[in-house]
């Protein structure tokens, strides 16, 4: 008995008080297996019965794929609501424009849209909010601050029931490489590589550059965003470029998956969902298509993968459908099916980007009601956790979207919005 008492005292001193709990689906009261539990800086998972036992912490974060996220101060019974984001993309300029944001909110009030993807670290390397990050201030990434109070901006969207996703452009960053050229992707002659837009890229194999991106993401998560989405989380799709390591598939994949692993670890205390944007063709290939993206390698480090399934971007079509803009349903559905076979996870771990802009590569068709609805239908038939509409000009109508019923809490409709 004395030995048992000593052992119990040792466990208490070593691990502290343990907290037990069970996570349930609020609507069905069924336990949620593999829900994510956050205590301190560590991530835990619920078992098949939805239960967990973790070291004591003042706040417990809880989230699950296909649900919302919550924070609790004690253990016991915990409930999550089913939530499927259906989002519009807004640039930083669009999100801070009363006209563009006003239109987005009108669609949220009147259609099935319930989420926004908003640029925070922009395509040209600018950080759109006032950051305390010393590197961002040093390199000129703060020349244009569009969000004067990011925390209030996010809180105001939450008051309207809007799910918020922060888009962080990762390895395309001209200001950073201008200041730190050693971190840049190089051409074969040793000079800095520029893409077709004249922009520099971070060499993703340079771990010292990872910290800057992840620091910005952490500050964004602290402002209250529900999800951090990493875009351009890849190497440039260009031949004849050089990195700090040999340009092989193994090294490329290791660099990208390593970045996402480090990001997930750093973002753990915020209980924020994590997603990554990937090329549409990635799911069709066993290799990384020379950019470091392979679904099997990336899936373990994110909650959601977001393949960019714009039919206009499928320049070679897909098997059986050489003209992708005439096969919008098939492009989306078959691409998701292919990706799922390689990642061996749930279809809920995918949330694709869909095309809401005029075709530029084939017959120049306007993407209207039928084209948009066909893509949405394919995503939903697959079983994805929602979808995101992309229009780089932030111009959206109700085309292809379902209207809300008279009850604002009901996401059903009898016909598309106009």
QUIGIQUI-V337133 format. One record per residue. N is the residue number from 0. RES is the residue in three letters. SS is DSSP state (~ for helix, > for strand, _ for the rest). PSI is psi in radians with two decimals (999 if undefined). Layout:
N:RES:SS:PSI / N:RES:SS:PSI
//
This chain:
0:UNK:_:-0.71 / 1:UNK:~:-0.69 / 2:UNK:~:-0.69 / 3:UNK:~:-0.68 / 4:UNK:~:-0.72 / 5:UNK:~:-0.73 / 6:UNK:~:-0.76 / 7:UNK:~:-0.72 / 8:UNK:~:-0.68 / 9:UNK:~:-0.77 / 10:UNK:~:-0.72 / 11:UNK:~:-0.77 / 12:UNK:~:-0.64 / 13:UNK:~:-0.79 / 14:UNK:~:-0.29 / 15:UNK:_:-3.06 / 16:UNK:_:2.45 / 17:UNK:>:2.56 / 18:UNK:>:2.27 / 19:UNK:>:2.62 / 20:UNK:>:3.02 / 21:UNK:>:2.37 / 22:UNK:>:2.25 / 23:UNK:>:2.67 / 24:UNK:>:2.13 / 25:UNK:_:-0.64 / 26:UNK:_:-0.72 / 27:UNK:_:-0.25 / 28:UNK:_:0.32 / 29:UNK:_:2.52 / 30:UNK:>:2.61 / 31:UNK:_:1.98 / 32:UNK:_:2.52 / 33:UNK:_:0.37 / 34:UNK:_:2.63 / 35:UNK:>:2.22 / 36:UNK:>:2.26 / 37:UNK:>:2.16 / 38:UNK:>:2.04 / 39:UNK:_:-2.20 / 40:UNK:_:0.37 / 41:UNK:>:2.67 / 42:UNK:>:2.33 / 43:UNK:>:2.97 / 44:UNK:>:2.59 / 45:UNK:_:2.70 / 46:UNK:_:-2.95 / 47:UNK:_:-0.42 / 48:UNK:_:0.14 / 49:UNK:_:0.18 / 50:UNK:>:2.78 / 51:UNK:>:2.77 / 52:UNK:>:2.07 / 53:UNK:>:2.79 / 54:UNK:>:2.61 / 55:UNK:_:2.48 / 56:UNK:_:2.59 / 57:UNK:_:-0.52 / 58:UNK:_:2.40 / 59:UNK:>:2.17 / 60:UNK:>:2.45 / 61:UNK:>:2.31 / 62:UNK:>:2.90 / 63:UNK:_:2.65 / 64:UNK:_:2.23 / 65:UNK:_:0.13 / 66:UNK:>:-3.13 / 67:UNK:_:-3.00 / 68:UNK:>:2.61 / 69:UNK:>:2.91 / 70:UNK:>:2.43 / 71:UNK:>:2.70 / 72:UNK:_:-0.20 / 73:UNK:_:3.01 / 74:UNK:_:-2.66 / 75:UNK:>:-2.57 / 76:UNK:>:2.27 / 77:UNK:>:2.49 / 78:UNK:>:2.37 / 79:UNK:>:2.54 / 80:UNK:_:2.42 / 81:UNK:>:2.37 / 82:UNK:_:2.20 / 83:UNK:_:1.79 / 84:UNK:_:2.34 / 85:UNK:>:1.82 / 86:UNK:>:2.74 / 87:UNK:>:2.54 / 88:UNK:>:2.34 / 89:UNK:>:2.31 / 90:UNK:_:2.98 / 91:UNK:~:-0.65 / 92:UNK:~:-0.74 / 93:UNK:~:-0.72 / 94:UNK:~:-0.42 / 95:UNK:_:0.14 / 96:UNK:_:2.18 / 97:UNK:~:-0.60 / 98:UNK:~:-0.87 / 99:UNK:~:-0.78 / 100:UNK:~:-0.63 / 101:UNK:~:-0.71 / 102:UNK:~:-0.72 / 103:UNK:~:-0.75 / 104:UNK:~:-0.58 / 105:UNK:~:-0.74 / 106:UNK:~:-0.61 / 107:UNK:~:-0.69 / 108:UNK:~:-0.52 / 109:UNK:~:-0.21 / 110:UNK:>:-3.02 / 111:UNK:_:-0.15 / 112:UNK:_:2.33 / 113:UNK:_:0.16 / 114:UNK:>:2.77 / 115:UNK:>:2.38 / 116:UNK:>:2.15 / 117:UNK:>:2.27 / 118:UNK:>:2.24 / 119:UNK:>:-0.92 / 120:UNK:>:1.98 / 121:UNK:_:3.01 / 122:UNK:_:-0.52 / 123:UNK:_:0.21 / 124:UNK:_:-0.08 / 125:UNK:_:2.44 / 126:UNK:>:2.07 / 127:UNK:_:-0.05 / 128:UNK:>:2.84 / 129:UNK:_:1.93 / 130:UNK:_:2.65 / 131:UNK:_:0.03 / 132:UNK:_:2.11 / 133:UNK:~:-0.59 / 134:UNK:~:-0.78 / 135:UNK:~:-0.69 / 136:UNK:~:-0.57 / 137:UNK:~:-0.67 / 138:UNK:~:-0.01 / 139:UNK:_:0.29 / 140:UNK:_:-0.03 / 141:UNK:_:0.33 / 142:UNK:_:-0.43 / 143:UNK:_:1.80 / 144:UNK:_:1.95 / 145:UNK:_:-0.53 / 146:UNK:>:1.83 / 147:UNK:_:-0.56 / 148:UNK:_:1.57 / 149:UNK:~:-0.68 / 150:UNK:~:-0.75 / 151:UNK:~:-0.69 / 152:UNK:~:-0.82 / 153:UNK:~:-0.75 / 154:UNK:~:-0.68 / 155:UNK:~:-0.65 / 156:UNK:~:-0.70 / 157:UNK:~:-0.61 / 158:UNK:~:-0.46 / 159:UNK:_:0.18 / 160:UNK:_:0.42 / 161:UNK:_:2.22 / 162:UNK:>:2.31 / 163:UNK:>:2.25 / 164:UNK:>:2.16 / 165:UNK:>:2.10 / 166:UNK:>:2.11 / 167:UNK:>:1.84 / 168:UNK:>:2.10 / 169:UNK:_:-1.26 / 170:UNK:_:0.24 / 171:UNK:>:1.93 / 172:UNK:_:1.61 / 173:UNK:~:-0.79 / 174:UNK:~:-0.72 / 175:UNK:~:-0.76 / 176:UNK:~:-0.50 / 177:UNK:~:-0.69 / 178:UNK:~:-0.54 / 179:UNK:_:1.25 / 180:UNK:~:-0.42 / 181:UNK:~:-0.37 / 182:UNK:~:0.01 / 183:UNK:>:2.73 / 184:UNK:_:2.37 / 185:UNK:>:2.71 / 186:UNK:>:3.00 / 187:UNK:_:-0.40 / 188:UNK:_:0.06 / 189:UNK:_:-0.11 / 190:UNK:_:2.82 / 191:UNK:>:2.39 / 192:UNK:_:2.40 / 193:UNK:>:2.47 / 194:UNK:_:-3.01 / 195:UNK:_:-0.38 / 196:UNK:_:-0.02 / 197:UNK:_:0.44 / 198:UNK:_:2.55 / 199:UNK:>:2.69 / 200:UNK:>:2.50 / 201:UNK:>:2.39 / 202:UNK:_:1.89 / 203:UNK:_:-0.23 / 204:UNK:_:-0.13 / 205:UNK:_:1.70 / 206:UNK:~:-0.47 / 207:UNK:~:-0.39 / 208:UNK:~:-0.36 / 209:UNK:~:-0.68 / 210:UNK:~:-0.69 / 211:UNK:~:-0.83 / 212:UNK:~:-0.79 / 213:UNK:~:-0.61 / 214:UNK:~:-0.75 / 215:UNK:~:-0.73 / 216:UNK:~:-0.72 / 217:UNK:~:-0.71 / 218:UNK:~:-0.60 / 219:UNK:~:-0.76 / 220:UNK:~:-0.67 / 221:UNK:~:-0.42 / 222:UNK:_:-0.17 / 223:UNK:_:0.06 / 224:UNK:_:2.53 / 225:UNK:_:-0.50 / 226:UNK:>:2.48 / 227:UNK:>:2.15 / 228:UNK:>:2.09 / 229:UNK:>:2.07 / 230:UNK:>:2.86 / 231:UNK:_:0.69 / 232:UNK:_:1.26 / 233:UNK:_:3.04 / 234:UNK:_:2.77 / 235:UNK:_:2.53 / 236:UNK:_:1.30 / 237:UNK:_:2.44 / 238:UNK:_:2.73 / 239:UNK:_:0.51 / 240:UNK:>:2.80 / 241:UNK:>:2.58 / 242:UNK:_:-3.12 / 243:UNK:_:-0.22 / 244:UNK:_:2.93 / 245:UNK:_:2.40 / 246:UNK:_:1.39 / 247:UNK:_:2.81 / 248:UNK:~:-0.78 / 249:UNK:~:-0.75 / 250:UNK:~:-0.66 / 251:UNK:~:-0.85 / 252:UNK:~:-0.70 / 253:UNK:~:-0.69 / 254:UNK:~:-0.79 / 255:UNK:~:-0.80 / 256:UNK:~:-0.60 / 257:UNK:~:-0.67 / 258:UNK:~:-0.83 / 259:UNK:~:-0.61 / 260:UNK:~:-0.78 / 261:UNK:~:-0.68 / 262:UNK:~:-0.77 / 263:UNK:~:-0.72 / 264:UNK:~:-0.76 / 265:UNK:~:-0.60 / 266:UNK:~:-0.09 / 267:UNK:~:-0.82 / 268:UNK:~:-0.34 / 269:UNK:~:-0.11 / 270:UNK:_:0.74 / 271:UNK:_:2.47 / 272:UNK:>:2.59 / 273:UNK:>:2.33 / 274:UNK:>:2.85 / 275:UNK:>:2.39 / 276:UNK:>:2.39 / 277:UNK:>:2.73 / 278:UNK:>:2.56 / 279:UNK:~:-0.60 / 280:UNK:~:-0.17 / 281:UNK:~:-0.72 / 282:UNK:~:-0.31 / 283:UNK:~:-0.15 / 284:UNK:_:2.58 / 285:UNK:_:-0.51 / 286:UNK:_:3.14 / 287:UNK:_:0.19 / 288:UNK:_:0.59 / 289:UNK:_:0.37 / 290:UNK:_:-0.02 / 291:UNK:_:0.08 / 292:UNK:_:2.09 / 293:UNK:_:2.20 / 294:UNK:~:-0.62 / 295:UNK:~:-0.51 / 296:UNK:~:-0.52 / 297:UNK:~:-0.58 / 298:UNK:~:-0.65 / 299:UNK:~:-0.28 / 300:UNK:~:0.05 / 301:UNK:_:2.79 / 302:UNK:_:-0.64 / 303:UNK:>:2.43 / 304:UNK:>:2.36 / 305:UNK:>:1.53 / 306:UNK:>:2.45 / 307:UNK:>:1.75 / 308:UNK:_:0.64 / 309:UNK:_:2.07 / 310:UNK:~:-0.59 / 311:UNK:~:-0.39 / 312:UNK:~:-0.15 / 313:UNK:_:1.33 / 314:UNK:_:-0.50 / 315:UNK:_:0.16 / 316:UNK:_:-2.84 / 317:UNK:>:2.83 / 318:UNK:_:2.16 / 319:UNK:_:-0.18 / 320:UNK:>:1.42 / 321:UNK:_:-0.32 / 322:UNK:_:1.50 / 323:UNK:~:-0.52 / 324:UNK:~:-0.18 / 325:UNK:~:0.07 / 326:UNK:_:0.95 / 327:UNK:~:-0.74 / 328:UNK:~:-0.85 / 329:UNK:~:-0.71 / 330:UNK:~:-0.82 / 331:UNK:~:-0.88 / 332:UNK:~:-0.86 / 333:UNK:~:-0.60 / 334:UNK:~:-0.72 / 335:UNK:~:-0.73 / 336:UNK:~:-0.77 / 337:UNK:~:-0.78 / 338:UNK:~:-0.72 / 339:UNK:~:-0.63 / 340:UNK:~:-0.41 / 341:UNK:~:-0.44 / 342:UNK:~:-0.34 / 343:UNK:_:0.64 / 344:UNK:_:-2.82 / 345:UNK:_:2.63 / 346:UNK:~:-0.42 / 347:UNK:~:-0.22 / 348:UNK:~:0.09 / 349:UNK:>:2.47 / 350:UNK:_:1.69 / 351:UNK:>:2.69 / 352:UNK:>:2.33 / 353:UNK:>:2.72 / 354:UNK:>:2.19 / 355:UNK:_:0.57 / 356:UNK:_:2.83 / 357:UNK:_:2.41 / 358:UNK:_:2.44 / 359:UNK:_:-0.11 / 360:UNK:_:-0.32 / 361:UNK:_:-1.66 / 362:UNK:_:0.15 / 363:UNK:_:0.46 / 364:UNK:_:2.61 / 365:UNK:_:2.32 / 366:UNK:_:1.77 / 367:UNK:_:-2.60 / 368:UNK:~:-0.90 / 369:UNK:~:-0.82 / 370:UNK:~:-0.76 / 371:UNK:~:-0.77 / 372:UNK:~:-0.65 / 373:UNK:~:-0.71 / 374:UNK:~:-0.77 / 375:UNK:~:-0.76 / 376:UNK:~:-0.71 / 377:UNK:~:-0.75 / 378:UNK:~:-0.75 / 379:UNK:~:-0.62 / 380:UNK:~:-0.59 / 381:UNK:~:-0.60 / 382:UNK:_:0.45 / 383:UNK:_:2.83 / 384:UNK:_:1.23 / 385:UNK:_:-2.87 / 386:UNK:>:2.90 / 387:UNK:>:2.28 / 388:UNK:>:2.33 / 389:UNK:>:2.16 / 390:UNK:_:1.98 / 391:UNK:_:-0.39 / 392:UNK:_:-0.04 / 393:UNK:_:0.49 / 394:UNK:_:1.94 / 395:UNK:_:2.51 / 396:UNK:_:-3.02 / 397:UNK:_:0.09 / 398:UNK:_:2.17 / 399:UNK:_:-0.10 / 400:UNK:_:2.60 / 401:UNK:>:2.42 / 402:UNK:>:2.64 / 403:UNK:_:2.65 / 404:UNK:_:-3.10 / 405:UNK:_:-0.49 / 406:UNK:_:2.10 / 407:UNK:_:-0.23 / 408:UNK:_:-0.04 / 409:UNK:_:2.19 / 410:UNK:_:1.00 / 411:UNK:_:2.82 / 412:UNK:_:2.80 / 413:UNK:_:-0.28 / 414:UNK:_:2.79 / 415:UNK:>:2.69 / 416:UNK:_:2.80 / 417:UNK:_:999
//
